[in-house]
Amino acid sequence: MAYDLTRRGALRGMVNGAAVLVGVPLLDAFLDGNGTALAATGGALPVRFGTWFWGLGVNPPRWYPTKPGANYDIPEELVPITPFAKKINIYGNFNVPLDGAPNLPHISGGAAVRTGRALTADRGLPGESFDVTIGDRIGTRSRFRSLELSASGDARNSLSGRGGGNLNPSEGSPSAFYERLFGAGFKDPNSASFTPDPQVMARRSVLSAVSEQRHALERSVGADDRAKLDQYFTSVRQLENQLEVELTKPDPLQSCMVPPKVTDKPVSAEIETVIANHKMMTELLVMALACDQSRVFNMMLNNGASSLTRIGSTITHHQLTHEEVLDQKLGYQPEATYFLTRIMEAWGDFVGALDRVKEGDRTLLDNTLVFAHSECEFAKFHTIDNLPMMTAGSAGGRLKTGIYVDGAGSPISRLGLTMQQVMGVSVDTWGTQSMQTNRAVTEVMV
């Protein structure tokens, strides 16, 4: 009996007189000739977006390439990205105009990158972060609209939110993250069978009734009240979308494999522990993306005012950036720079984990766009102009890679505008006051 390779199905047989089904994973044969879409339906493989944050910046002369354009040189502090340089873009000389607002140390820079606005209060975000806007565009058909992670274990370590001082809390426990992803509620996309959860069906029915009442209420009030109701019911709509996803059989995905359970390490600011937690979280996140549990994520390696320490030491990374004397021969602070070296190694490991997962003729990294940045340039002086930024991956071929872009002093909000446009958000202008811009970074756009 011939097997139909144009569509995925199951192997059928008999064991002791009983019928059995054995599911077949998404093989390359089920993809189109380019390996970028399902042959049977023409549906495209998912494209993901994420952010990766590290605190306390870089040593600029040792981090930024010397010449803009393709095939950039690799300074000392970028050596860990060497194997992936052709898939990583570097961005320099983009500035943060504050229009008279104070430079709040280790806070203002990160908020400006994510929102295109100057922060005026020492908490939260001044507006919606662009990852949330992108999540509203691409994250509504996955189980989780977005996943927020903190390798240092601090739920408050986040730069994602809708503004108004609110932040999306981060998950700081690898084992809790595993249970959230692959525990109750997980539907294996490569399983031959699918049974909707009756409890989810009941919740969906209740929300449908609420939705009908909501529409009736919206029709009976004025424009201002409708705007208020729209904002209020955003969370309800997100829950409706999530429940609808849980009631729909997921498309099969070649690279989806449920990982083994993980065990937490003690929460600690020691960099060895944070790096180990980051590695575990990265492996789980990679499978969450490969299994299409989410298409948007935010990974926080450490916090802005980095509290990282070394085993046996109580001196933090943050203290060292301010108190360690610059070595005149070396031209930098060697003890503080140790942390930066480990951070860039972690970034290289993160990119490598995405690039190891094959999806047709591409990798998971190729089908993802990751925006990485810090909150300051040189931590000793809290400088926020020329913030170090990178992107990894091409968003399924939408972005050119292997390029160093010199922003020539233009506003940092150009990156936020570019990320949104690349990910399909309909936006022509983004940011406020001096950070308002309609200039995307076209050098990297396809």
N, C-alpha and C positions, 0 to 999 in steps of 0.2 A: 504494500500500500504506500503510495507516494505521499509525502508531507508537503503541505502548502506553505512555501517559504515566503509568501507575500504577506502573511499575517501570523501573529503569535497565537498559539493555542495550547493544547495539552495532549500528552501521550495517554492513550486509553488502552486498558487491558483488563484481564481477569485474573484474580488470585483466589483459589479455592472457591470458585463459583461466584465471587463478588467482583463487581466492577470497580476499577481503581483509576484515578486520574493523577498524572504526574505533570506538574507545571513545567513549562519551558521558559528559560530566561530570555531576555531581549538580546538575541544574537546579532552580529553584524549583518547577517543575511536578511534580517527584518528591516534594515535601514535602506534608504534610497542610495543611488549610485554615488552620491557625495558623502554619505555617512552622516548627514546633518538632519535628517528627518525620517519619520516612520514611513516605510514604503506603502503600507496599506492605507493609511489615513492622510499622509502628507503633513501630519502635524510636526511642527518644529521641536527639536530638543529644547528644554528650558534654558533661558539665559538668566544668570543671577547677578546680584549686586551686593557688595559688602564694603565695610570699612574696617580698618585695622589701625589702632592708635597706640602710640608710645609717648611717654612723658620725658621732658627735659631736653628736647632738641638734639643738636649735633655740634661738632666742632666744624664750622663752615669750611675752612680751608682744606680739611681732610675728608669732606663728605661730598661737596658739589663737584660735578665734572667741570672741566675747564672750557669746553667748547660745546655750544648748542648743536642740535641736529642728531642724526642717526649715528650709531656706532660710537657712543660716547665713551670717554676714558673712565676707568674705575679707580677712584681715589681709595686711600687706605681703609676708610670706614665703610665703604660700600663693597669691600671684597666678598662678604658673605653672599651677595646677590649675583656674583659672577656667573654661575651656571644658568641663571634665568634672565640675564641682562637683556636679551633680545625680546623678552616678553614683559619687560618693566620699563616704564617711563619715569623720568626724574623731572621735577618742576622746581625752578628756583627764581628768585627775584620777583615774587609776587608779594605785595605789601598789604598791610592791614590799617587803612585810615580809620581813626576812631571818632573824627569830627568833634573833638573836645571831650569825649567820654574818657574816663580814667583807664589806664592799662592795669587791670586787676591781675596780679601775678599768677601765672599758671591757669588762668581762667579765660581771659579775654580772647586769646588767640584761638583756642579750640572752638569757642562759641562763634567767633567770626567765620571760621572756615565752614562750619556746619550750617549756619543760618544766613550769612551775608549781611549780618547786622552787628552793630557795636553793642556790647553788653553794658548796661548801666547799673545793675544790681548784682551783688555777690551771691547769686544763686540761680540755678536752672539755666534756661535758654531764653533769649529775647524773642525767638520766633521758631517756626517749624524747621526742624533740621531736614536737609535735603534727602537723607536716607528714608525718612518717613514719607515724604512726597513720592519718592520712587517706589516705596512699598505700596502706596495706594494705587500705583500704576501697574506693578507687576506681581504684587504679593497677595492678591485677593483670591487666587485659585489654588493656593497651597494651604496645608494644614495650619501652619503658623505664618502670620503676616510678616513677622521678622523674629530673629533670634538675637538676644543681647547677651554677651558673655564677658566676664571679668576674670582673668587668669590670676589676679591677686586676691580673689575671693570677696571683694567688696561690692555689694549690690548697688551702692550709690555711685560707683564709678561708671558713668554713662555720659554720652554726648548725643543721645538720641531722644527726641520728644517733639511734641506739638507746640511747645512754647508755653507762655504763661507761667514760667517757673517750674514746670513739670518735666520730669525725665522718665524714660522707660527704664525700669530697674534691670540690672544685669544679673545673670545667673553666675554664681561663684563656685558652685560645687559640681565637679565632673560627674559624680554618681547621680546627683539630682537631675543633671542635664540629660544623662542617659535615660533615666526613667521617664522624663518628660518626652523624649523623642521616641524611644523604642519600647516603652512600657504599655500600659493600657491605652487604647486608642490608636496605636500604630497599625496601619494596614500595609502589609507587604505588597508593593506594586507588582512583584513577580509571582504572587500566589495565583494558582488557577481558580481559586474560589473567592467569593466576596459576599459577606453577609452584613448588611447594615445593622448597626447597634440600635435596638428598639428604644433605648433611653435617649439616644441622639435624635431619633425620629420624633419622639414625643416632644423634646425640647424645640425642635424645628417647627412643629405644629403650633406650639404655644407662641413662638416668636412670629410666626406668620400671622396669627390673629392680632398680635400687638402691632405688626407692620400695617395691617389694614386699618386699624384705629388711628395709627400715626398719620397715614395719608389723609384720612378724613379730617383729622385735627389741622393738618397743614393747609387744607383747602379752606378752612374756616377762619384763618387769621391773616393779618396783614404781612407785608413784605419783611418788616423788621423782625416780627415774631417767627416768621418762617426761617429766617437766617439763624435765629437762636435755636430753633428746633433742629435745624440741619446739623448744627455743631453738637447739640446734645445727643442726637441719635447716631452720630458717627460710630460710636462704640457698638451700638445695637446692630448697625449694618455690617460691621466687621464680624460680629458673632454670627450673624445670619450666613455670611459668606463662608465662615469657617465650618459651620454645621453642614452646609450644603456640600462642601468638599468631603466631609467625613461620610456623607451618604452616597458618594459617587465612587465607583470603582476606579482606582488610579490606573493611569497608563503604565505598562511595563517599562522598566528602566534597566538597561544592561549592567550598569555599574553598581546597582544597589545591592549591598550585602549587609545584613544586620551584624554589627560588631559585637564582640563579647562585652559583658558587663565590666565596669571599671570600679576601682576602689579609691576613695578620696585620700589624699595626703593631708596632714595637718595644715590648717590655714596659717600661713606665715609670710612675712615680708622678705624672707631670704630668697635671693634670686634663683637659687637652685630649685626651690620648691615652686616658685612662680613659673619657671621655665618648664618644669615637669607637668604642672597643671595645664599650662598652655598647650603642651604637646598632646595631652589626653583630650582636651577640649577641641583641639584642631582636628584630631582623627574622628571624633564624634560628629563635629560640624561637617566635615567632608562627606561622611555617609548620609547625614541629614540632607545635604544638598543633592547628592547623587540619588537619593530616594525621593526627591522632590517634596520633602516635608516643609521646606521653606525656600524662598528664592531671594531673601534679603537677610543680612546679618550685620552685627556690629561686634567686633572683637576688641576688647581693651586689654592690652598686655599689662600695663601698670597705670597708676594715676598721674595726673599732671605734675604735681609736686611730689615726684617719685619717692616713695617710702621704702624702696628696695634696699636691702642690706646684704652683706656677705656672711656666710656661716662664721660664727664666733665674733662678729663685730656688731656694735650698736650704732655705728655711724651710717647714716642713710645716704643714698645716692644724692638726694636733695642737698644735704649738708655739705657733701663734698664739692658740689658745683659752686657753692658760695665760699667755702672755707679753705679748700685745697689751693695751694699756691700754684700758679702757672709755671710749669717747668720751662725755663727760658731756652734750654737747649732743644727740648722736644717741641715747644710751642703749644702745648696743651696740658691738661690736668690728667696725669696717667691713672690715678685711682678712680676718678669720675668716669674716665673714658672706658675703663674696664666694663662698666655697666652698659655703655652704648654699644660696645662690641658684642656683648651677649644679646642685647636687644636686636641688633641687626642680624645676628645668627638666628634668632627666633623668627624674624620676618622671613629670612631665607627658607627656614624649615616650613613655615606656613605656606609660602608660595609653592615649595616643592611638593607638599602634601596634596595640594590641588592639582598640580601638574602630573602626578603619578596616576591619576584616575582617568582611564580612557573612556571617551564617549564618541563612538564612531571613529572618524579620522582625526578627531580633535581630542583635547583633554578637558577635564572639568575646569581647569584654569582658563583655557581658551574660550569656554562658554560662560565665563564670569568676568566681572569688572570689579576689582578691589581697589579702593581708594585708601591709601595709608598716609598718615600725617602725625605731626607732633603739635604741641601748643605753644612752643617758643622756638627761636632760632638758637641763640647761645644763652644757656640757662643762667650763667653767672650774672648777666645783666638784664635778664627777663625780656630780651628783644623779641618782638613779634612780627617785624617785617622780615621778609625772606624766610618764611616758615618752611621747613623741609617737608616735601610732599612727594608721593609716588603713586603710580597706578600699576597694577599687575593684571594681565589678561586683556583680551580684546573684545569682550562682550559678544562673543559669537561672530567676530569679524567686523564689528562696528567701529573699532578703534585701532589705529596704527600703534605699533609698539617698538621698543628699542630706541627711544628718542629722549634727548634732554632738551627741555623747553625753557628758555630764558624769558621770564615775564616782563623784563625791562621796567620794573616798578609799577606795573598795572595792578589793579585790585585783586585780592585773593578770591573774591567772589566769582571770578571768571571760571574757576575750577568747579564750583558748585553748579553754575549754569551749564557747563560742559557735561558734567556727570548726568544731570537730569535730561539733557537733550539726547545724549547717547543712549540712555535707557528708555527713551520714548515718551518722556513727559513733554506735553505741549506748553512750552514756556519760551518766551522771547527775551524777557528782561527779568533779572533777579537781583535781590539785594536792596538796600536802602541807602539814602544819602550818598556819600562818596563811594560806597561799595555797590551802588546800583550799576548794573552793567548789562549790555546786550552783546558783548563780545565774547563769544565762546573761544576756546583754545583750538582753533581750526587746524593747527599744525598736526594734531593727532587724530582728527576726525576723518573717517572714511567718506 
